[in-house]
Amino acid sequence: MPLCRLIYQSQTSWDQLTNELLRDLAVKSAKSNQRRHISGLLILSGEKFLQVLEGPSEEVNALYAKLIRDRRHHDLVLISYEQIATRCFEDWSMRVVDLDDLPPTAREFLRNKYPEVDGSIEIPEDAAKALALLFDAQALCLDETEFGDAS
Ligand SMILES: Cc1cc2nc3c(=O)[nH]c(=O)nc-3n(C[C@H](O)[C@H](O)[C@H](O)COP(=O)(O)O)c2cc1C
């Protein structure tokens, strides 16, 4: 089955999504994605999510249909959808990173590269910039020795 990469952003519904719920969401998503051969990364910055999903097209499409209906977030914007030959985000079935909770060195690194809005890194709508931020977040998670505990 062909592989695809889907990237979208959305707005959190904070009245419903507490930190505890977010942790629960991360654990459940990781388990469910593993069964469906989906991998990816979910960034939270301020009140916005940016998520990349990679996996078999049918599985990713079915998950996106569920995500659109999930009331824990709203105003989803599809940033990019493409067929891929190989995965770039294969390290986690789902990893959640809150950019506001990163250690100071990691935050400084991002602040030097990306604009901020209301004290948080702005989630880009441009596909190339969104992918760049996801790659940087992935690198920060993988390189926790240099930047401190980014989990
Ligand atoms: C920001 C956000 C990201 C999510 N990411 C995933 C994910 O990667 N995988 C997943 O299975 N569910 C994810 N969910 C939850 C799904 O929307 C949905 O609730 C879940 O797949 C359970 O669906 P079900 O009730 O049909 O089993 C996410 C929800 C939100 C709000």
The ligand as a Gaussian input file, in Angstrom:
#p B3LYP/6-31G(d) Opt

LIG

0 1
 C       -4.609000      17.007000      18.388000
 C       -5.069000      15.578000      18.333000
 C       -4.230000      14.605000      17.795000
 C       -4.622000      13.274000      17.734000
 N       -3.782000      12.337000      17.201000
 C       -4.173000      11.043000      17.118000
 C       -3.300000      10.073000      16.578000
 O       -2.168000      10.332000      16.162000
 N       -3.758000       8.789000      16.541000
 C       -4.996000       8.417000      17.002000
 O       -5.353000       7.242000      16.931000
 N       -5.829000       9.337000      17.519000
 C       -5.444000      10.627000      17.600000
 N       -6.294000      11.558000      18.139000
 C       -7.609000      11.107000      18.653000
 C       -8.604000      10.871000      17.512000
 O       -9.194000      12.106000      17.135000
 C       -9.703000       9.895000      17.968000
 O      -10.315000      10.373000      19.132000
 C       -9.100000       8.531000      18.258000
 O       -8.460000       8.042000      17.109000
 C      -10.142000       7.503000      18.742000
 O      -11.041000       7.236000      17.717000
 P      -12.173000       6.093000      17.930000
 O      -13.096000       6.626000      18.955000
 O      -12.839000       5.965000      16.602000
 O      -11.446000       4.872000      18.344000
 C       -5.916000      12.898000      18.218000
 C       -6.762000      13.873000      18.741000
 C       -6.341000      15.205000      18.814000
 C       -7.263000      16.230000      19.401000

